[in-house]
Amino acid sequence: MRERTLPTVEGALAGIRVVDLSRVLAGPLCTQMLADHGADVVKVEPPAGDETRGWGPPFVRQGTSAYFTGLNRNKRNIVLDLNSAEGQAVLGRLLEEADVLVENFKAGTLARWGFDDDHLRRAYPRLVHSRVTGYGVDGPRGSAPGYDAILQAYAGLMSVNGAADGPPTRVGVPIVDMVTGILSFSGILLALHERQRSGRGQLIDSTLLDTAVTLLHPHSATWFASGQVPARTGSAHPTIAPYDTFATRNGPIFLGVGNDRQFRSLVEVLGRPALADDPRFAANADRVINRAELSAIVGALLAEHDREELGARLLERGVPSSPVHDVGEALTDPQVLHREMVVELDGYRGIGIPVKLTRTPGSVRTAPRDRGADTLEVLRDLGFGDDHIARAEGRAPAEPGPGT
């Protein structure tokens, strides 16, 4: 890891070296965020590759899905067969020079390769080890495999998502995986900061379960306070009204009316100012109790309007609202583009960097690399010969490693 194939960068994490053994989503998103801010990330793929390379169509090129490209830019890429003694030897050398290890293996996998927690702590005392699992490694469900939708179901997220008269529904993005990746990123930064004081690394134990339970607010707070199991409300907010999707003459619009002043402004724009003084709707608590009547009245008024023209008028009056965009509309929206949340580089297009620092901003420097594109360079820099590299990659018969 002495030489860099990526362009020189002076991001906030420049000089931090990361070994990325993770695959699929939470771990790769975490390491992409580290790489975006200047960390030198080496992604290690098995000979068969990260399974998300095959999650398509669409594919951006042979063997690389669009899904994979959304999570793996700014990283060097090597292939290692960690079931081989040669691959394990390479991993040991990588960790000697690393600040951070990110992995999301099933419990016991690293130990089978000779890298159990005790060994990592003794051999690499400054290493920050970020482990992502579904449920943790102990307890009644410890070591069980974890998948985003399964955890949405298990932790109650699906139970509060969907129409009131419909079935529980998965959130339309892998929110548990993605937020776990972001929380892991935060945990790594905390551990690196603490290491400046203690000189020691530590384990960051992130689980999809913990993330999913954390995401239950405000329904969790409601249950703690009342003991009542929250009901599904579709797009509506359980404790604010009107806070929902409504039809207009030319498409849906979302209203997020959070206080009485905003409600008064809304009904004035809609030409029914007296509604603000109607005792059924005068305060938010009244509006929540009488939500059905209010929705029927507001819905009928909104149906007469053009959503773009109405949205502009509501914005002028400080009423939170938005057209319900599809993904294409969102990714071509002028404000999204102004915020540089769409990036392009040498044919690569992706989501921009959400954490914006003024003095040491993140950057997109390379598109996701082909599998094993940097194996020879990285391993030769570590001092390994071509025969060892071939066996470590799984291209030649390997000497069996411990536990294989």
N, C-alpha and C positions, 0 to 999 in steps of 0.2 A: 504493500500500500504506500510505497514511497513516492511513486510517480503518478501524476494525474492525467487521464486522457480527456477529462472535461475542461472547459475553459476556466481560467483562473477567476476566482470570485472572492469578494470580500464581504459576504453576507454575515449576519449576526453569528452564525455557527461555523464560519470558516475555521478550519483547523480541527474540527471534531470529526472523528472517524467512526463510521457505523458499519457493522456487519448485519445485513438484512437476510435472515433465513426464513422470513415469513412469506406467505402466499395468500392468494385470494384478495381480501379487501382490507380488514382493519389494520394489519401490520403494514402492508404496502402503502396504504394512505398515510400512516404515521411516518414512515421513512421517506415518502415523497415530500411531506411537509418539512422534514429535517433537511432534505436535499435542496428544496426550494430556497431555504435560508442559508445555504452555503456548506452544509456538512458534506463530507466525502463519503458517499454511500456506495457500498459494494453489495449488489443483490446477488445472492447465491441461489441458483435454480438447480433442481435435480436433473439427471439426464433426460427425463421425460418432460421437463419444463413445468412452470407454474400452470396449474390446470386452467386458469382463466385465459390463457392464450387461446384455448379452444372454445371459449364461450362466445360463439357467434352463430350465424352472421349478425352484424356486419364484421368483416375483417379488413384491416387497413393494408395488410400484405399477407402473404402466405405464412401461416403459423402464428399470426399475431392478431388478436381480436381487438375491436374498438374498446371493449371492456378493459383489457389489459393496459391499453395505452393511457387510460384515464388515471392510472395509479402508479406508474413506474418511470416517469421522466427523471432527468437529472441524476441517474444512477449508472454506475458502471455495472456490467453484468458478467458473471462467471458461472460456469457449470461445475458442480462437484457431486460425485457419488459418495455421500456420507456413510454408506454402508461399507465402504472400502477403507482399509488402513491408510491408503494414500490420501483419500479425501479427508479423513479425520486429522491427519497430520497437517494438511493445508489449513483446515479450520483452526487448529491450535495456533498456527503462525498468524493467521488473520487476527485472532483474538488478542495475541500479544501486543499488537499495535492499535487495537481498537479502543475507543471510549465507550461505545454503546453496542449492545447486541439486542436485536429485535427478533423474536420468534413466536410462532403460534402452533407448535407441534402438540400432539396428544401427550398427556402426562407420561413420562418414562422414556420418551423417544430420545431426548438428548442424553439421558443417563445410559441408555443402551449403547450409544456411541462413545461413551467415556466422558461426557460433559455434564455430570449431575451437578446439583446446586452447590454441594460442598466443594467439589473440584473447581468449579468456576470461581467460587469465593476465595479459595486458597491460591489458585494459579494466577488469577487476574484480579487482584484486590481492588483495583480502581475501576473495574468494569461496571457500567450501568447496564443491567440486564432487564429488558422489558419483555415480559411474558404475557401473551394474550391467549386465553382459553374461553370455552363456553361457560362453564360453571365453576371454575377453579379446579384444583387438583385433589381436594379432599371434601368431606361432607357427604350427605346422602347421594348427591348427583356428581360428586367430584369425578373428573376424568371422562365424563360423558361428552360426546361430540356436540359442538354448538354451531348452529346456523341461525342467521339473522331472523328469518321468519319463525323458526321454532322458538326463539327467545321472545319474539313479539307475542307469541301465543302464551308461553309459559309465564311471563312476567306481567301479563294483564294488559299490554298495550293494545292488542287486537280487540279486547273487550270494550274499549272506549272509542274505537275507530269504526266508522260506518254509519249508515242511516239508522234511525231509531227503530224502524220496522224491518231492518235487514239483518243479515248475519254479521258477526265480528269480521273485520276486514284488515288485511295486512296494509301497513303504511306503504305508499307507492314507491318509496326509495328504501334502500337497505340502511335505515336510520340507525339501528343498533350497532351494526358493524362500523358505520362511518363515525358515529360519536365515540365509539370505543377507540378508534384510531386517533381521534382528536384528543381524547383523555390520555391515551398513552403518550402522545406527543407532549402534553402538559406534564405528565409524570416524569418523563425523561428530562425535561428542562428543570424541574424541581430537583431531581437527583443530581444533575450536573452542577447546579448551583450549590447544593449542600456539600458536594465533593470538594469544592473550593475550600470549605472550612475544615472538613474531616480528613480529606485525602483518600476517602474510601468510596467505592461504589456500593450499590445496593440493588435488590430485586424490586421491580415494579410489577405488581400482580394485578393485571387488568382482566376483567371478565365481561362477556356479553351480558350475563345476568345482572351484574352490578349496574352496568350502563342502562339496561332496560328498566330496572326498578327506579333509577334516578330520573328517568324520563317521564314518570307517571304524574308529575306535578301538572295541574293543581288537583288531580283526582285523588292522589295519595293524601294530600292535606285535608281534602273533604272527608275522606274515609276516616282518618285519624280523629277528626273533630266530631263526626256525626255517627260513624259506624254504618253509614248507608253506602251501598255499592253503587257507584256512578253508572248512569245509563248512557247509551250511545246517543249522540245528538247530531250526527252528520257533520256538516261544516259549522254548525252553530256552536257558540261558546256556552258552557254550562251555567255560567254566572254573570254573563253580560248580554244585553240585547238592545238594539238589533246588532248582531254580530254573526253574519251568515252570508251565503251566496244567494243572489236573487237574479231573476231573468230581466233583461232589458229588451228593447226592440231589436237589438242586433248582437246579442251575446250576453253571457253571464258577467255579473259584477259582484265583487265582495265588499260588504260594508263592515267596518270595525269600529262601531260607535261606543267609545269607552267611558263617556261621562255625559252629564245632563246638558252641558253647553253644546257639545257636539250633536246631541240629539235635536236640540232646538235649531241649530244651524241646518241640519239635515231636512227637517220638515219645512223649514222656511224655503229652502231651495226647491223642495218638491211641491210648494204651493199650499201646504196645509199647516200653517204655523200654530193653529189652535191645538194640534195634537200634543204640543209640548206642555200644555196646561191641563190636558185631560187627566183626571186622577188615575186612570188605568196606566198611564205612561209617564207621569210627572218625574219619577225617580227611577234609577236603574232597577231597584228591587221590584218596583211595580211593573216595569217592562218585562222582567224575567218571569214574574208570576203570570202575566198576561201575554206571554210570548206568541202564542198561536194567533190571537186577535191582531197583535201588532204586526206580525209577519204578513198576514193577509192584507192589511191596509197598506203597508209599505210596499209589498210586492206588487199590488195593483198600480200604485203610483209609479214605481220604477219601470214597469212594463211599457209605459208611454214614452220613455226617453231613449236617446242614443247614448250608449255607454261611454264613448270617448268624450262627448260634449258634457255629459253629466259628471263624469269623473273630473274634468277640468274645473267645473263650477264647485264641486265639493272640495277639491284641493284648495281652491282660493279661500274657502270658508273654514279650512282646517279640519275637515271631516275625513278621517282615514278611509280610503276606499281604493279599489284597483280593479281594472278589467282582469278576468281570470284568463291569464295567458297560457297557451300551450308551450312546450319546451322550445320550439323554434322561435316563437314570438319573444320568449324571455331572453334567449341567447342572441337575439338581434336588436334588443331594446336599446335605445340611445343611452339611457342611464347606466345600464349594465356595461355597455361598451366604454362609456366614459370612465367607469371605475376599473377598467382594464381587467374585467372578469372573464374575458375571452382572449386567449393568447394564440399566436400563430408563429411557427418557427420551422422553416425548411419543410413545408408540407404538413407539419404536425399542427393540429388545432386542439386546444384543451381549455379547461377551466383555469381562470387566473388565480392569483395568490390572495387569499382573503385576509391574511395577517399582514398589514401594510406598515412597515417601519420607515420613518422619514430619513434617517441617516444611514442605515444599513439595510436597504430593502432587499427582499427576496428577488429571485430571477429565474427565468426558464432558459436553460443553457443548452440542453440536448433533448431530443425526442427520446422516448423509450428505446432502449437498445435491443438488438436481436439477441436471442438466447446464446450465451457464451461468447459474445462479441469481444470481451476483454479478458477472457481466461488466460490466454498465453501471456499477455503483458503483465497482468497482476501477479500470476504465479511465478513467472521468471523474475520479477522484481523481488519476490519473496525468497528467491534463491533455489527454486525447484527446477530440476532438469526436465527435458521433454518427455522422457520415458515415464517419470513420476506423474507428470501432468496428464499424459494420456490415460494412465490408470485412474487418476483422481477424477477425471471427467467421465470415466466409464467407457472410454474408447478402446481400452485394452484390458485383458484379464487382470483383475485386481487381486491383491493379497487380501484374504478375509480379515476384516476388522473384528474387534471384540463384540461379542453378542450377535454376530451375523451367522 
